[in-house]
Amino acid sequence: MPQDPARDSDTVRLHPDGTVSSGRPTPPPAAVSPPRATEPTEPRAAETPAGSADPAEVVAPPAADETVSWSATPPVEAPPSATPVAEEGTAADDTTAESGSAAGTSSAGDSPGSDPGESTSLLPVDPGTPGAGDDTATPPPPVDGDGDGPEGPPAGDAGSGRPWWRRTAVLAPVAAVAVLGAAYGIDLAVSSGDVPRSTVVGGVDIGGLSPAAAATRLEEELGPRVSADHPVLAGDVEGVVHPPAAGITLDVPATVDAADDQPLNPWTRLSTLFADRTVTPVLTGDETALTAQVDQLAATVDQPPVEATVVIEGTSPRLVEAADGRRLDRDGAAEAITAALASGGDPTRAIELPVDVDPATVPDAEAQRVLDETVTPALAAPVRVVGADGADSAEIPVAAIAASLTFTPQEDGTLAVAVDPQALKSQMGEQFAVFGSPAEDARFEVSGDSIAVVPSVDGEGINPTDLAQQLLPVLTQAAPREVTAVLGPVPAEFTTEQAQALGIEEQVSSFSTNFTNTASGTNIRVVAAEVDGALVLPGETFSLNGYTGPRGTAQGYVPAAVISGGELSQAVGGGISQFATTMFNAVFFAGLEDVYHKPHSFYISRYPAGREATVYEGQIDLQWRNDTDTGIYVQTEWVPGSITVTFWGTRYYDIESISSDRRNLRAPAQQEKIDDGNCTPQSGSTGFDITVTRVFQDLNTGAELRREAFDTRYAAEAIIRCVPPPAEPAPGDPAASGAPTPTPTPTPPGG
């Protein structure tokens, strides 16, 4: 039989009923009864297990009330001096009890004269048992399959003759386990289908509820807390987050699904009797919407650091101290908002958002050093610029130096000082023109019905960048200070190549209007001169108010007629609307985009109905966009009584204008006003509605490409008669004595 080296002291027992059991036998009792006589039996060969490494010993069947056991160790003969069994009344040790052989047996090789009634084949003997033939050896009593003898457990056993499974030490734990198992099963069966007890979601207890009831409770108690506006606090900045606007909502079905799985672990179920089972609610959200809200909060929280620097006001420098900035941790803020909403906490309690400190780089000491060592001496005196031959010179005043100095923080914490070339050039104006010859930009010249590019010309003179580099080291020197001008080529800002690339080659549109008022004509002439030669690049928007700037007496404008409150009055710059109307029609027939225009409040007969525009400085503007791929050159021509606006560029369309009939006619009201010197009579005009349609047609085929409608509503212009003031009452008249004057009868409309 194969032997397990790790269990060389185990025994295998062959019972009277022919069964075999394994395990350590119960030690034999201290007092052993003498063996009983047995009837002779025929020897029976023991079966050899298949595959056994060693053949099994042949064992004669024992008597009906006798048990034979053998050790798993190889058979050995016990020496004559084998250890005797324990004395009567003393419990034998485990080794002796497990390995003792039956009395009267002999080892292999005994003489054939042994008693045939008790003859057995050699059994394996444990090394610790008495040898075969030792008269002092005590045979073990028969044992049952559980290791107890027929008379009960061996001496020293705590039992009282009951089977092991009926002993108190075994029954108590088994009973406890059985009770707990039954309780577990009952608890699982009773709670099946419900949310596990003690389940809390966002502070709402839904334990023991059905899924439907749990969903209702979550919708009623947790839902409003999640969707409510929550105050937020980022440093000392307060704000509000709107969960619905951020796309954050409570997903009730998903939350119930996450909470209603019954735990199968007994210890987990037991723990819910004493503690809550917390489940995080499932929130759905739009990451883009939440990011947008966080960005809005960041716009109020974020502050860049203030670097220590120097500020010059006029010619007076001062130090600006450094201050750390702050920056909202956007990812952390989104997580804090989501976590707070998931907790189901009080929506009136502010959610604290993480804010990072953005430290300043340049310390105050560095800015103070720059102020003391560079700025103060730089503003102490002007700098003289002289030509190489000494013939020409110009002075850079302290104010120009102050306006040109720049201060830039560096990553290493220093404050870099420089002179801005363009600021220096702007401050000096034409003073540098004495050195060399100026450059000339390319320009457009119209001759008859054609337009051409006048080439640019590079000049020679002081290069502002070179002068700025020369000037910086001189500024820390004591007065008098001087630099020598180094002349070089000065390129034109608008070159011939740039002008030619704009595609301004032909007349695109032209429109003219007439006028008779002398004052209005003056203002039209002034504005036409300002706009003449305007260049509108592809994609640019032209603004009439923006291009001309203020239109006051300082710019040459005079008082002229304007419409104010539906009546004619006088204002400086009046008549500009005639120029605006003329330009709007040039835009209309060029097919350019109308960005904004406003028709007059009532119709003026010298303008095309529904195709005119008014302007007023600072309030009403005319704006149009060059939505083509080529440039637009604006030409204006003023002659007494007429103004013409022509656009040059590249034609893309033929434009047709279609006007509807006038509709919804409105008769003018009639009024009489006292002629106190401010009354302007009006002949009046009928109000009406009209639609003008701009039709875009293909240049080559004439096919219609698209249409654009302009709807205009004109109010009726009131008929105003200026009447002389009433005569002063003569002495004695009722009016002089205070008598009431009869109310005149109003003139009915129409007429």
Secondary structure, 3 states (H helix, E strand, C coil): CCCCHHHCCCEEEECCCCCEEECCCCCCCCCCCCCCCCCCCCCCCCCCCCCCCCCCCCCCCCCCCCCEEEECCCCCCCCCCCCCCCCCCCCCCHHHHHHCCCCCCCCCCCCCCCCHHHCCCCCCCCCCCCCCCCCCCCCCCCCCCCCCECCECCCCCCCCCCCHHHCHHHHHHHHHHHHHHHHHHHHHHHHCCCCCCCEEECCEECCCCCHHHHHHHHHHHHHHHHHCCEEEEECCEEEEECCCCCCCEECHHHHHHHHCCCCCCHHHHHHCCCCCEEECCCEECCHHHHHHHHHHHHHHHCECCECCEEEEECCEEEEECCECEEEECHHHHHHHHHHHHHHCCCCCCCEECCEEEECCCCCHHHHHHHHHHHHHHHCCCCEEEECCCCCCEEEECHHHHHHHEEEEECCCCCEEEEECHHHHHHHHHHHHHHCCECCECCEEEEECCEEEEECCECEEEECHHHHHHHHHHHCCCCCCEEEECCEEEECCCCCHHHHHCCCCCEEEEEEEEECCCHHHHHHHHHHHHHHCCCEECCCCEEEHHHHHCCCCHHHCCCEEEEEECCEEEEEECCCHHHHHHHHHHHHHHHCCEEEECCCCCECCCCCCCCCCCCCECCCECCEEECCCCCCEEEEEEEECCEEEEEEEECCCEEEEEEECCCEEEECCCEEEEECCCCCCCECCECEEEEEEEEEEEECCCCCEEEEEEEEEEEECECEEEEECCCCCCCCCCCCCCCCCCCCCCCCCCCC
